[in-house]
Amino acid sequence: MTSYFHLLGLLAVADAGLKNADLAQALTKAGFAKSDLEGAHKMLGEGEKLLEKYVDADVNRIADHNVHVAGAELEMWAQTVKFLLKKSLDAELVQTAMGTKIHAHDHTVTVVAQGLRLLAMIRADERIQKALGDERKVRDIGTRGWALLHRLLATTETRLDPIHPEAIPVLAEMSVMTRNARVWFTNLDAAARKLPAPQLGLLGLLGHVPDGMGMPVGGTGFSVVLHERGQTEAPDLLDKRPTSGWSIGRQGRNSENLGKGWVDPTF
């Protein structure tokens, strides 16, 4: 998903992350142009100015409320993760994972950016994963955050879908901005995929971990609830009783079932 708010969030978290000399150097060696390194900040500023014009031109309090509610739920999830991280990690690493220094002009863009940073750190940084618990728990935490982030992004798309688009000229400029940002993101993704395994942890700072790299995340938030209920005891492969907690019985013994309740989504 690369909606307008998603792209602004990526620009915001990348703008902050690329200040890390090791990350900037690694991406440069991987072919990410210097102009792209410096371009995130400028594009973010331009994109937020267009967003401000749009909000002034299209007043929609109901959609704004839905965005704020979804954003608050994502922030509550992040605070839960922070509570777990603070138990065993130093304050500086926790602040980095939480993206406390990421501040866009628009609050929702900031929430999206910080959510992207935390999810990427969970996927790419082994120190974060170890602090959160066993692999199933870490995956469930990531899936819940992924679901909440995408719910927020869905509400932002509704917010940017006016009843009378012809009455809002700034939409044309936002469309151009979106195309430019997607080109920038494509270049970033291509460079990120070339980073060697020892530098995988740096991708957490970008707020973007390419598919096939790092811990996978996906599925639905509801599946997390099922896992949490089902993990009171390990599943028995020979037990045919219905279960709502693990994949066996609910998902069936299909190509996605990896055994012992593990199911990796193929979408």
Steps between C-alpha positions, in 0.01 A plus 500: 500500500646833397226751571573870539534482879705181472744671265526806725561270796776319310658832408487617862654187649761477223590867544575427865669165438728619222671730749670182622839501327527119482159467335562782255837353402357149458218623274739712295719196438186311400426758230267746674580839348624785719221718364250243629666503841453874520162505326287339773487813716404727212232264368354459848471877541334542161264209562384634836433845355274341240329297772433815700342664195280196446377490861410870480310443174308189607355514851396152617478474879369144501791372290742702715357335812543152352862578413571624852340193660701262280816699573437483875461121483833469319665721761357285782647190335836677475492591870434135587808399299701776668405363843642160403818644347580717802535190716824387339632759252683826554302822468675617182412186303141516623472863388644408160249218459212725604610775261482766770707739287272466197277806483310597187287814482180294481431283806352211300808488278711484817292210635533312169876562489553387859287191435709415194822545700386276786371226269821510297713481815298201620553328165868581454669541840573180692546694825142624476370152419683343793362761739142432391505125563481181298452499125125438507446790738716731291308407187168560673616842622612587148177377345290704742701813422485428126121467516459823700734693269312389191170582663632852558617524140158384381333783693742752348408381151136562583595846625666577168203381294273807470142491375573775247866462393453749216460773763846433650776605256781396735418133429682529167816619677465222757479248217829625356654492847384141545661390172830668590500349848432154359798530267713603798369209704567254215864613492523467878354150495741390227800623700371349825474157336873510421613544861695198632359295787727655769348841421138384514451669837553840338178460303303552818608863496349539152156386604505263204612139485457352149297182456711193559733678742466504876217346698185461288187679614149484365160346551224650712485635851223250581738210446712637785210463741452142386869425555501653847199292605644184353848523650398394848625157397683367197286356220484126454526392138288192575227688685204547266293716734408846359739776599475873445852571615732325260501448129446126519128438476423862413727540198532131417809311392559708191803637320524797738502288815853465634403282796445574869261779423729696270343648191684744277264709285561479126341836423 
